[in-house]
């Protein structure tokens, strides 16, 4: 059983798949190097879905900043110019207050949404892909299933491996939905969310609505397929991850697993401008690299259950071979 890392990107147009996959992998390996850890041999695949929304990818060769396919934020190696602020305690208090107030205003006790038209208008104005993902229009409903299918097909491809999923931004919504609503009889070792909007009230309401229609359940929870951990990473200055802690938003699954929240410093900057939401900064953060290193270093121990299962498989094969001999 191999260990496979599956990534899924977030909002907005992206550079071509091969280049984005290369940059994600480079960011991860840079994180190992930065921490002085042995550089691992990664088995990594990126779920790419920007081409479902955009006709052409961003082009790193375009220099005209007014061109719609100009690549504004390419991968840049770590810069030690970005440091942690001395005290984030005040910011955390403000963010916790905003979280409570947003939930109070927009969510009912059954997690149905107040002011749905307002939240839909916000999505339409600022997050085109989210608006399309949750749209009821027949031509846009396809986006939800197409993006989910992209992830599902790669999980199916690696169904006999230990799977470590890294999701970023809107990719956390797609990945959560796949694990919660689409996956059947498949175990996911670790689910990672980075810069996630999953804690926002209109996202929680959308999840709750689908849960009610599928499972008739009012409680949003960690997907049952997660067998080891749900790790959530947020920079407190990341505006997409306004609700930075997901532990109190999603209850535990049948395995007793709940989101574990990590506050990190996203060190990505380009031309002196910091972007605390960028995937590359999350992927090379110390906190994430330690967790990924732990996963890669973990040796699978054969449980009594697995040993018995393997013995039974061998027994069935022997019976089948004997049956073939007797009939030949």
ZIBELCOR-V337684 format. One record per pair of residues at least 12 apart in sequence whose ideal C-beta (glycine too) atoms are under 10 Angstrom apart, sorted by the first residue. I is the first residue (numbers start at 1). GAP is how many residues later the second one is. Records with the same first field share a line. If there is no record, write none. Layout:
# ZIBELCOR-V337684
I: GAP ; GAP
This chain:
# ZIBELCOR-V337684
1: 157 ; 159 ; 160 ; 161 ; 299
2: 41 ; 156 ; 158 ; 159 ; 160 ; 161
3: 37 ; 39 ; 40 ; 155 ; 158 ; 159 ; 160 ; 161 ; 186 ; 292 ; 293 ; 294 ; 295 ; 297
4: 38 ; 39 ; 40 ; 41 ; 150 ; 151 ; 153 ; 154 ; 156 ; 157 ; 158 ; 159 ; 160 ; 161 ; 185
5: 19 ; 20 ; 23 ; 35 ; 37 ; 38 ; 39 ; 40 ; 41 ; 153 ; 156 ; 157 ; 158 ; 159 ; 160 ; 161 ; 185 ; 187 ; 287 ; 290 ; 291
6: 37 ; 38 ; 39 ; 40 ; 41 ; 145 ; 148 ; 149 ; 151 ; 152 ; 155 ; 157 ; 158 ; 159 ; 160 ; 161 ; 169 ; 182
7: 13 ; 14 ; 17 ; 18 ; 21 ; 37 ; 38 ; 39 ; 40 ; 41 ; 147 ; 157 ; 158 ; 159 ; 160 ; 161 ; 164 ; 168 ; 185 ; 187 ; 272 ; 276
8: 37 ; 38 ; 39 ; 40 ; 41 ; 139 ; 142 ; 143 ; 146 ; 157 ; 158 ; 159 ; 160 ; 161 ; 162 ; 163 ; 164 ; 165 ; 166 ; 167 ; 170
9: 12 ; 15 ; 37 ; 38 ; 39 ; 40 ; 41 ; 157 ; 158 ; 159 ; 160 ; 161 ; 162 ; 165 ; 270
10: 39 ; 40 ; 119 ; 157 ; 158 ; 159 ; 160 ; 161 ; 162 ; 163 ; 164 ; 184 ; 185 ; 186 ; 187 ; 230 ; 267 ; 268 ; 269
11: 39 ; 42 ; 115 ; 116 ; 117 ; 118 ; 119 ; 157 ; 158 ; 159 ; 160 ; 162 ; 184 ; 186 ; 229 ; 266
12: 38 ; 41 ; 42 ; 46 ; 60 ; 61 ; 115 ; 116 ; 117 ; 157 ; 158
13: 37 ; 38 ; 40 ; 41 ; 42 ; 43 ; 44 ; 45 ; 55 ; 56 ; 58 ; 59 ; 116
14: 32 ; 34 ; 35 ; 36 ; 37 ; 39 ; 40 ; 43 ; 44 ; 57 ; 265
15: 35 ; 42 ; 43 ; 44 ; 45 ; 54 ; 56 ; 58 ; 59 ; 60
16: 32 ; 34 ; 35 ; 40 ; 41 ; 42 ; 43 ; 44
17: 29 ; 30 ; 31 ; 32 ; 33 ; 34 ; 40
18: 28 ; 30
19: 38 ; 39 ; 40 ; 41 ; 52 ; 55 ; 56
20: 26 ; 28 ; 30 ; 37 ; 38 ; 55 ; 259
21: 23 ; 24 ; 25 ; 26 ; 27
22: 22 ; 24 ; 53
23: 23 ; 51 ; 52 ; 53 ; 256 ; 257 ; 260
24: 18 ; 20 ; 22 ; 51 ; 142 ; 144 ; 255 ; 256 ; 259
25: 17 ; 19 ; 20 ; 21 ; 258
26: 49 ; 51 ; 254 ; 257 ; 258
27: 48 ; 49 ; 50 ; 51 ; 241 ; 251 ; 252 ; 253 ; 254 ; 255 ; 256 ; 257 ; 258 ; 261 ; 262
28: 12 ; 14 ; 16 ; 138 ; 252 ; 255 ; 256 ; 260 ; 261 ; 264
29: 12 ; 13 ; 15 ; 254 ; 255 ; 260
30: 45 ; 47 ; 48 ; 250 ; 253 ; 254 ; 259
31: 47 ; 249 ; 250 ; 251 ; 252 ; 253 ; 254 ; 255 ; 256 ; 257 ; 258 ; 259 ; 261 ; 262
32: 252 ; 257 ; 260 ; 261 ; 264
33: 44 ; 45 ; 251 ; 256
34: 43 ; 44 ; 46 ; 233 ; 250 ; 251 ; 252 ; 255
35: 249 ; 250 ; 251 ; 254 ; 255 ; 258
37: 252 ; 253 ; 255 ; 256 ; 259 ; 260
38: 255 ; 258 ; 259
40: 252 ; 253 ; 256 ; 257
41: 255
42: 250 ; 254
43: 115 ; 118 ; 121 ; 253
44: 120 ; 122
45: 109 ; 112 ; 113
46: 108 ; 120 ; 125
47: 100 ; 101 ; 102 ; 103 ; 104 ; 105 ; 106 ; 107 ; 108 ; 118 ; 119 ; 120 ; 124 ; 127 ; 128 ; 131
48: 102
49: 80 ; 94 ; 97 ; 98 ; 99 ; 100 ; 101 ; 102 ; 121 ; 122 ; 125
50: 79
51: 99
52: 77 ; 80 ; 90 ; 91 ; 94 ; 95 ; 98
53: 75 ; 76 ; 79 ; 80 ; 90 ; 93 ; 94
54: 14 ; 15 ; 74 ; 75
55: 13 ; 14
56: 12 ; 13
57: 12 ; 14
58: 12 ; 13 ; 14 ; 15 ; 16
59: 12
60: 14 ; 15
72: 198 ; 199 ; 201 ; 203
73: 195 ; 196 ; 197 ; 198 ; 200 ; 202 ; 204 ; 205 ; 206 ; 207
74: 196 ; 206
75: 193 ; 195 ; 203 ; 204 ; 205 ; 208
76: 191 ; 192 ; 193 ; 194 ; 195 ; 202 ; 204 ; 205
77: 190 ; 203 ; 207
78: 189 ; 190 ; 191 ; 202 ; 203 ; 206 ; 207
79: 188 ; 189 ; 190 ; 191 ; 193 ; 195 ; 202
80: 187
81: 186 ; 188 ; 191 ; 193
82: 183 ; 184 ; 185 ; 186 ; 187 ; 192 ; 194 ; 199
83: 182 ; 184
84: 152 ; 179 ; 180 ; 181 ; 183
85: 151 ; 152 ; 180
88: 147 ; 148 ; 149 ; 175 ; 177
91: 145 ; 146 ; 153
92: 144 ; 152 ; 153 ; 171
94: 142
95: 139 ; 141 ; 142 ; 146 ; 147 ; 148 ; 149 ; 150
96: 147 ; 148 ; 149 ; 152
98: 144 ; 145
99: 100 ; 101 ; 102 ; 143 ; 144 ; 145 ; 146 ; 149 ; 150
100: 143
102: 97 ; 98 ; 99 ; 100 ; 140 ; 141
103: 96 ; 97 ; 98 ; 101 ; 140 ; 146
104: 97
105: 13 ; 96
106: 12 ; 13 ; 94 ; 95 ; 96 ; 98 ; 99
107: 94 ; 95 ; 97 ; 98 ; 101
108: 97 ; 100
109: 109
110: 95 ; 98 ; 102 ; 108
111: 90 ; 93 ; 94 ; 95 ; 96 ; 97 ; 98 ; 100 ; 101 ; 107 ; 108 ; 109
112: 93 ; 96 ; 97 ; 100 ; 106
113: 88 ; 89 ; 91 ; 92 ; 93 ; 95 ; 96
114: 87 ; 88 ; 91
115: 86 ; 87
116: 86 ; 89
118: 84
119: 15 ; 81 ; 82 ; 83 ; 84 ; 86 ; 87
120: 14 ; 15 ; 82
122: 78 ; 80
123: 12 ; 79 ; 80 ; 83
127: 42 ; 43 ; 70 ; 113
129: 14 ; 18 ; 40 ; 41 ; 44 ; 45
130: 39 ; 40 ; 43 ; 67 ; 70 ; 72 ; 73 ; 76
131: 12
132: 12 ; 15
133: 14 ; 15 ; 37 ; 40 ; 41 ; 44 ; 73
134: 39 ; 68 ; 69 ; 72 ; 75 ; 76
143: 31
144: 29 ; 30 ; 33
145: 37
147: 23 ; 24 ; 26 ; 27 ; 28 ; 30 ; 31
148: 26 ; 27 ; 29 ; 30 ; 33 ; 34 ; 35
149: 29 ; 33
150: 24 ; 28
151: 14 ; 16 ; 20 ; 23 ; 24 ; 26 ; 27 ; 28 ; 31 ; 32
152: 26 ; 30 ; 31 ; 32 ; 34
155: 20 ; 23 ; 24 ; 27 ; 28 ; 31 ; 33 ; 70
156: 27 ; 30
158: 28
159: 24 ; 26 ; 27 ; 28
161: 28
162: 25 ; 26 ; 27 ; 28 ; 65 ; 66 ; 133 ; 134 ; 136 ; 138
163: 23 ; 24 ; 25 ; 26 ; 27 ; 28 ; 62 ; 63 ; 64
164: 24 ; 25 ; 26 ; 27 ; 28 ; 64 ; 65 ; 67 ; 127 ; 128 ; 131 ; 132
165: 13 ; 14 ; 23 ; 24 ; 25 ; 26 ; 27 ; 28 ; 61 ; 65
166: 24 ; 25 ; 26 ; 27 ; 28 ; 65 ; 67 ; 113 ; 116 ; 117 ; 122 ; 126
167: 12 ; 24 ; 25 ; 26 ; 27 ; 28 ; 29 ; 31 ; 112
168: 24 ; 25 ; 26 ; 27 ; 28 ; 65 ; 72 ; 109 ; 110 ; 111 ; 112 ; 114 ; 115
169: 24 ; 25 ; 26 ; 27 ; 28 ; 69 ; 71 ; 72 ; 108 ; 109 ; 110 ; 113
170: 25 ; 26 ; 27 ; 28 ; 33 ; 70
171: 22 ; 23 ; 24 ; 25 ; 108
172: 19 ; 20 ; 21 ; 22 ; 23 ; 24 ; 25 ; 26 ; 27 ; 31 ; 60 ; 68 ; 69 ; 74
173: 20 ; 23 ; 24 ; 25 ; 27 ; 30 ; 33 ; 34
175: 13 ; 16 ; 17 ; 18 ; 21 ; 23 ; 48
176: 15 ; 17 ; 20 ; 22 ; 27 ; 31 ; 44 ; 46 ; 47 ; 54 ; 70 ; 74
177: 29 ; 30 ; 33 ; 46
178: 45 ; 47
179: 12 ; 43 ; 44 ; 45 ; 46 ; 47 ; 51 ; 74
180: 27 ; 30 ; 31 ; 34 ; 35 ; 40 ; 41 ; 42 ; 43 ; 44 ; 45 ; 46 ; 70 ; 73
181: 26 ; 29 ; 30 ; 32 ; 33 ; 34 ; 42
182: 41 ; 43
183: 40 ; 41 ; 42 ; 43
184: 41
185: 40
186: 39 ; 41
187: 37 ; 38 ; 39 ; 40 ; 41 ; 68
188: 35 ; 36 ; 37 ; 38 ; 39 ; 40 ; 41 ; 42
189: 36 ; 37 ; 38 ; 39 ; 40 ; 106 ; 109 ; 111
190: 36 ; 37 ; 38 ; 39 ; 40 ; 41 ; 67 ; 101 ; 102 ; 104 ; 105 ; 108
191: 31 ; 32 ; 34 ; 35 ; 36 ; 37 ; 38 ; 39 ; 40 ; 41 ; 66 ; 68
192: 37 ; 38 ; 39 ; 40 ; 41 ; 70 ; 90 ; 91 ; 96 ; 99 ; 100 ; 103
193: 37 ; 38 ; 39 ; 40 ; 41 ; 48 ; 53 ; 66 ; 68 ; 89
194: 37 ; 38 ; 39 ; 40 ; 41 ; 44 ; 46 ; 47 ; 68 ; 70 ; 72 ; 83 ; 84 ; 85 ; 87 ; 88 ; 89 ; 91 ; 94
195: 37 ; 38 ; 39 ; 40 ; 43 ; 44 ; 45 ; 46 ; 49 ; 69 ; 71 ; 81 ; 82 ; 83 ; 84 ; 86 ; 87
196: 36 ; 37 ; 38 ; 42 ; 44 ; 45 ; 47 ; 48 ; 50 ; 63
197: 41 ; 42 ; 43 ; 44 ; 45 ; 46
198: 22 ; 34 ; 43 ; 45 ; 48 ; 51 ; 52 ; 61
199: 33 ; 35 ; 42 ; 43 ; 44 ; 45 ; 46 ; 47 ; 48 ; 49 ; 50 ; 51 ; 60 ; 62
200: 40 ; 41 ; 42 ; 43 ; 49
201: 42 ; 48
203: 17 ; 40 ; 46
204: 16 ; 39 ; 42 ; 45 ; 46
205: 15
207: 13 ; 14 ; 42 ; 43
208: 12
219: 31 ; 32
220: 29 ; 30 ; 31
221: 28 ; 29 ; 30 ; 31 ; 32 ; 33 ; 36 ; 37
222: 24 ; 25 ; 28 ; 29 ; 30 ; 31 ; 32 ; 33 ; 34 ; 35 ; 36 ; 37
223: 27 ; 30 ; 31 ; 34
224: 29 ; 30 ; 31 ; 33
225: 28 ; 29 ; 30
226: 27 ; 28 ; 29 ; 31 ; 32 ; 33
227: 26 ; 28 ; 30
228: 27 ; 29 ; 67 ; 70
229: 26 ; 28 ; 29 ; 30 ; 31 ; 62 ; 65 ; 66
230: 16 ; 17 ; 20 ; 22 ; 23 ; 27 ; 28 ; 29 ; 30 ; 31
231: 28 ; 29 ; 30 ; 31 ; 56 ; 57 ; 60 ; 61 ; 64
232: 12 ; 13 ; 14 ; 15 ; 17 ; 18 ; 27 ; 28 ; 29 ; 30 ; 31
233: 27 ; 28 ; 29 ; 30 ; 31 ; 33 ; 49 ; 50 ; 52 ; 54 ; 55 ; 58
234: 12 ; 27 ; 28 ; 29 ; 30 ; 32 ; 42 ; 43 ; 48
235: 28 ; 29 ; 30 ; 31 ; 32 ; 33 ; 39 ; 40 ; 41 ; 42 ; 43 ; 46 ; 47 ; 50
236: 27 ; 28 ; 29 ; 30 ; 40
237: 28 ; 29 ; 37 ; 38 ; 39 ; 40
238: 26 ; 28 ; 37 ; 38 ; 39 ; 40 ; 43 ; 44
239: 37 ; 38
240: 36 ; 37
241: 25 ; 35 ; 36 ; 41
244: 17 ; 18 ; 19 ; 20
245: 14 ; 15 ; 16 ; 17 ; 18
246: 12 ; 13 ; 14 ; 15
247: 12 ; 13 ; 14
248: 13
260: 31
262: 23 ; 24 ; 25 ; 26 ; 28 ; 29
263: 24
264: 12 ; 17 ; 18 ; 21 ; 22 ; 23 ; 24
265: 16 ; 20 ; 21 ; 22
266: 12 ; 13 ; 14 ; 15 ; 16 ; 17 ; 18 ; 19
267: 13 ; 14 ; 15 ; 17 ; 18 ; 19
268: 12 ; 13 ; 14 ; 15 ; 16 ; 17
269: 12
